[in-house]
Amino acid sequence: MIKLSSWGRLSRQPHTCIALNDRSSVAGQLEQFQPGICYGMGRSYGDVCLNSEGISWQTRGLDRLIEFDAETGVLVCESGALLKEIQDLMVPRGWMLPVTPGTQLITVGGAIANDVHGKNHHVHGTFGEHVQELILQRTDGQLLRCSSAENADMFRATIGGLGLTGVILQASLKLRPVGSAWLDTDTLAYQSLPEFFELSQASEADWEHTVSWIDCLSGDTPRGIFLRANHREQVPPDHKSQSSRKKSGLQMPLVPPVSLVNRLSLRPFNTAYYALNKRKEGAGIAHYQPFFYPLDAIGHWNRMYGPRGFYQYQCVVPEDNMHGAIGEMLTAIARSGQGSFLAVLKTFGKRPAAGLLSFPMPGATLALDFPNQGQKTLSLFTRLDDIVSQAGGRLYAAKDARMPADMFLRAYPALSEFTNYRDPGISSDMSRRLMGS
């Protein structure tokens, strides 16, 4: 038994860990050790990858990059391969994953199971849209090849399916060509939510990547920093190549006795961050790694929230209600005195969902980290849940650790269809909390 946590560090419970290292032996391992749930890098924030006191199938050993077709850009790999391993190998060769989230330290299987999104949803949608085929091992011994043309219903259930339809052994991913590892960027400060939405709408036609940091404590007219970027065809002559970039080496070496995100630190940090980035307004050039994955440069940054861990609350609210709902949420957060250094606001495009339980919808998504202050934090979330539900929105399961089951049921209308594709030999803390089994 090994104690496992997810990235939020809200719990640390014993699991019987079974290493999956060889595709040919996985079926026998699943038959012998079940019910279980897959655990890759543990970078989901809540309990989607946890199975307390039960079986944890460790997938990181399934890390082989099997085949790449330089004509079509299709990469075949095992599910335990990291997005970083793919990017490090393929970007210098002129190819890149079309969609990645705010960290590249996650497995391909985790990216599919949570149908992750990035800063370019309006252009490239979610990770699942670029999965051409899956090899899925069911706990009853079935080995299924799934794509839009074969076992299509299981394919849609597995993308964004929270790891509950089987163990993904292998995936075929369609990469995109890129001219270099660099981006042309533009940084703009904004002083209100209407200004953010105007910037976002105006930027989508000409910019692939759009995102903003928002000062969640700045009151009724929240300020923020809006970032947008496009890929460069050539390496800038006065910039280092990707291969010569040095790692920062920054680490959070230990867990402090109290959270470093608190009333004393939060407001000064947000004020300083806004002022510093406002001075950087205008055009610039950035390497893709610090632009896409700024926090990957700090090892174990999740420790800064102290021994009680932290929650991430990420919601999406539909277009018709996004202006009012996001404003209400920011007001509630500011009044609570709780908040985050890491507050992200961006919009999703009008794209059909890749999976039955995929999170994005056309509208705006707000994501914030909150130190775990017990009932005080949970009471704030109840208020935020009400705003999200009244607006017709939903929460992101990959970031969730406490969503009520009735909210999940209302927000994901395809859940009743999804249950037809669940593998009875798979169970997680999240599935029991939200689905009863």
ZINORWO-V952991 format. One record per residue. N is the residue number from 1. D_LAST is the distance of its C-alpha to the last C-alpha in Angstrom with 1 decimal. Layout:
BEGIN
n=(N | N)
d_last=(D_LAST | D_LAST)
END
This chain:
BEGIN
n=(1 | 2 | 3 | 4 | 5 | 6 | 7 | 8 | 9 | 10 | 11 | 12 | 13 | 14 | 15 | 16 | 17 | 18 | 19 | 20 | 21 | 22 | 23 | 24 | 25 | 26 | 27 | 28 | 29 | 30 | 31 | 32 | 33 | 34 | 35 | 36 | 37 | 38 | 39 | 40 | 41 | 42 | 43 | 44 | 45 | 46 | 47 | 48 | 49 | 50 | 51 | 52 | 53 | 54 | 55 | 56 | 57 | 58 | 59 | 60 | 61 | 62 | 63 | 64 | 65 | 66 | 67 | 68 | 69 | 70 | 71 | 72 | 73 | 74 | 75 | 76 | 77 | 78 | 79 | 80 | 81 | 82 | 83 | 84 | 85 | 86 | 87 | 88 | 89 | 90 | 91 | 92 | 93 | 94 | 95 | 96 | 97 | 98 | 99 | 100 | 101 | 102 | 103 | 104 | 105 | 106 | 107 | 108 | 109 | 110 | 111 | 112 | 113 | 114 | 115 | 116 | 117 | 118 | 119 | 120 | 121 | 122 | 123 | 124 | 125 | 126 | 127 | 128 | 129 | 130 | 131 | 132 | 133 | 134 | 135 | 136 | 137 | 138 | 139 | 140 | 141 | 142 | 143 | 144 | 145 | 146 | 147 | 148 | 149 | 150 | 151 | 152 | 153 | 154 | 155 | 156 | 157 | 158 | 159 | 160 | 161 | 162 | 163 | 164 | 165 | 166 | 167 | 168 | 169 | 170 | 171 | 172 | 173 | 174 | 175 | 176 | 177 | 178 | 179 | 180 | 181 | 182 | 183 | 184 | 185 | 186 | 187 | 188 | 189 | 190 | 191 | 192 | 193 | 194 | 195 | 196 | 197 | 198 | 199 | 200 | 201 | 202 | 203 | 204 | 205 | 206 | 207 | 208 | 209 | 210 | 211 | 212 | 213 | 214 | 215 | 216 | 217 | 218 | 219 | 220 | 221 | 222 | 223 | 224 | 225 | 226 | 227 | 228 | 229 | 230 | 231 | 232 | 233 | 234 | 235 | 236 | 237 | 238 | 239 | 240 | 241 | 242 | 243 | 244 | 245 | 246 | 247 | 248 | 249 | 250 | 251 | 252 | 253 | 254 | 255 | 256 | 257 | 258 | 259 | 260 | 261 | 262 | 263 | 264 | 265 | 266 | 267 | 268 | 269 | 270 | 271 | 272 | 273 | 274 | 275 | 276 | 277 | 278 | 279 | 280 | 281 | 282 | 283 | 284 | 285 | 286 | 287 | 288 | 289 | 290 | 291 | 292 | 293 | 294 | 295 | 296 | 297 | 298 | 299 | 300 | 301 | 302 | 303 | 304 | 305 | 306 | 307 | 308 | 309 | 310 | 311 | 312 | 313 | 314 | 315 | 316 | 317 | 318 | 319 | 320 | 321 | 322 | 323 | 324 | 325 | 326 | 327 | 328 | 329 | 330 | 331 | 332 | 333 | 334 | 335 | 336 | 337 | 338 | 339 | 340 | 341 | 342 | 343 | 344 | 345 | 346 | 347 | 348 | 349 | 350 | 351 | 352 | 353 | 354 | 355 | 356 | 357 | 358 | 359 | 360 | 361 | 362 | 363 | 364 | 365 | 366 | 367 | 368 | 369 | 370 | 371 | 372 | 373 | 374 | 375 | 376 | 377 | 378 | 379 | 380 | 381 | 382 | 383 | 384 | 385 | 386 | 387 | 388 | 389 | 390 | 391 | 392 | 393 | 394 | 395 | 396 | 397 | 398 | 399 | 400 | 401 | 402 | 403 | 404 | 405 | 406 | 407 | 408 | 409 | 410 | 411 | 412 | 413 | 414 | 415 | 416 | 417 | 418 | 419 | 420 | 421 | 422 | 423 | 424 | 425 | 426 | 427 | 428 | 429 | 430 | 431 | 432 | 433 | 434 | 435 | 436 | 437)
d_last=(22.0 | 22.6 | 21.7 | 20.3 | 20.4 | 19.9 | 23.0 | 22.7 | 23.1 | 21.3 | 19.9 | 20.8 | 18.5 | 19.1 | 17.5 | 18.7 | 20.2 | 21.0 | 23.6 | 23.5 | 27.2 | 28.3 | 26.9 | 28.3 | 26.5 | 22.9 | 22.0 | 23.1 | 21.3 | 17.9 | 18.6 | 19.6 | 17.1 | 13.4 | 10.5 | 11.7 | 12.3 | 15.8 | 18.1 | 21.4 | 23.6 | 21.1 | 22.8 | 19.9 | 20.3 | 17.0 | 13.7 | 12.8 | 14.4 | 13.4 | 11.4 | 13.3 | 14.7 | 13.1 | 14.4 | 15.9 | 17.7 | 20.8 | 22.2 | 25.3 | 27.4 | 27.0 | 29.5 | 32.2 | 34.0 | 34.9 | 37.2 | 38.7 | 40.8 | 43.4 | 44.4 | 41.1 | 39.3 | 36.3 | 34.8 | 32.6 | 30.7 | 27.8 | 24.6 | 25.4 | 28.7 | 29.2 | 30.4 | 33.3 | 34.3 | 34.6 | 36.5 | 38.8 | 39.8 | 39.9 | 41.4 | 44.8 | 44.8 | 44.5 | 40.8 | 37.8 | 34.1 | 34.4 | 31.4 | 30.3 | 28.6 | 30.4 | 29.9 | 30.7 | 29.1 | 25.8 | 24.9 | 25.2 | 21.7 | 20.5 | 22.9 | 21.5 | 17.8 | 18.7 | 21.7 | 24.0 | 27.2 | 30.5 | 33.8 | 34.7 | 32.1 | 35.0 | 36.5 | 33.9 | 30.6 | 27.4 | 27.0 | 25.2 | 28.4 | 30.2 | 28.0 | 29.9 | 27.9 | 24.9 | 24.5 | 20.8 | 19.9 | 17.0 | 15.7 | 17.5 | 20.7 | 21.3 | 23.1 | 23.2 | 25.8 | 24.6 | 26.9 | 28.1 | 30.2 | 28.0 | 24.3 | 24.6 | 21.5 | 19.4 | 21.6 | 20.8 | 17.1 | 17.4 | 19.8 | 17.9 | 14.5 | 13.3 | 13.5 | 10.6 | 13.1 | 15.0 | 17.4 | 20.4 | 23.5 | 26.2 | 27.1 | 30.3 | 31.2 | 34.1 | 36.1 | 38.7 | 42.4 | 43.7 | 47.3 | 46.7 | 44.2 | 45.7 | 45.1 | 47.6 | 46.2 | 47.1 | 46.3 | 46.9 | 46.5 | 45.5 | 46.1 | 43.8 | 40.8 | 43.0 | 44.7 | 41.4 | 40.4 | 43.9 | 43.8 | 40.5 | 41.7 | 45.0 | 43.6 | 41.2 | 44.1 | 45.7 | 43.2 | 40.2 | 38.5 | 38.3 | 36.6 | 37.6 | 37.4 | 37.7 | 39.0 | 36.4 | 39.0 | 41.9 | 41.7 | 42.2 | 43.6 | 41.3 | 43.0 | 41.6 | 42.4 | 41.8 | 41.7 | 42.2 | 43.1 | 44.1 | 44.4 | 47.9 | 49.6 | 51.6 | 51.3 | 53.4 | 56.6 | 56.5 | 52.9 | 51.5 | 49.7 | 46.1 | 47.0 | 49.2 | 46.8 | 46.2 | 43.0 | 43.1 | 42.1 | 40.8 | 38.2 | 36.5 | 37.6 | 35.7 | 33.5 | 35.9 | 35.7 | 35.0 | 33.8 | 36.5 | 35.2 | 36.6 | 39.1 | 42.0 | 41.0 | 39.1 | 41.9 | 44.6 | 42.3 | 41.5 | 45.2 | 46.3 | 43.8 | 44.9 | 48.6 | 48.3 | 46.6 | 48.9 | 51.8 | 50.2 | 50.3 | 51.4 | 51.2 | 50.1 | 48.9 | 45.7 | 44.1 | 40.7 | 39.0 | 39.9 | 39.5 | 36.0 | 34.7 | 36.7 | 34.4 | 34.2 | 37.7 | 36.5 | 34.7 | 31.9 | 32.6 | 29.3 | 31.0 | 33.4 | 30.9 | 31.4 | 29.4 | 26.9 | 25.8 | 25.4 | 23.2 | 23.8 | 23.6 | 24.0 | 24.3 | 26.0 | 28.0 | 29.8 | 33.5 | 34.8 | 33.4 | 33.3 | 36.7 | 36.1 | 32.5 | 33.1 | 36.2 | 34.4 | 31.8 | 34.5 | 36.5 | 33.7 | 33.1 | 36.8 | 37.2 | 34.5 | 36.4 | 33.3 | 33.1 | 33.1 | 35.5 | 33.1 | 32.9 | 32.7 | 33.4 | 33.6 | 33.3 | 31.4 | 33.4 | 33.1 | 31.1 | 28.6 | 25.0 | 24.5 | 20.7 | 18.6 | 16.9 | 20.1 | 21.2 | 25.0 | 26.9 | 30.6 | 31.4 | 31.4 | 28.9 | 29.3 | 27.8 | 28.7 | 28.0 | 28.1 | 28.8 | 26.4 | 28.5 | 25.8 | 26.0 | 28.8 | 26.7 | 23.7 | 26.2 | 27.6 | 24.2 | 23.8 | 27.2 | 26.5 | 23.3 | 25.6 | 28.1 | 25.7 | 24.1 | 27.6 | 28.8 | 26.1 | 24.6 | 21.3 | 20.0 | 19.5 | 16.0 | 17.8 | 19.7 | 17.2 | 16.1 | 15.9 | 15.7 | 14.7 | 11.9 | 14.7 | 16.8 | 14.4 | 14.2 | 18.0 | 18.9 | 17.1 | 18.3 | 17.3 | 13.5 | 13.8 | 15.8 | 13.6 | 10.6 | 13.4 | 13.7 | 10.4 | 10.9 | 8.9 | 10.4 | 9.0 | 6.4 | 8.0 | 8.8 | 8.9 | 5.8 | 4.2 | 7.7 | 8.2 | 5.7 | 3.8 | 0.0)
END
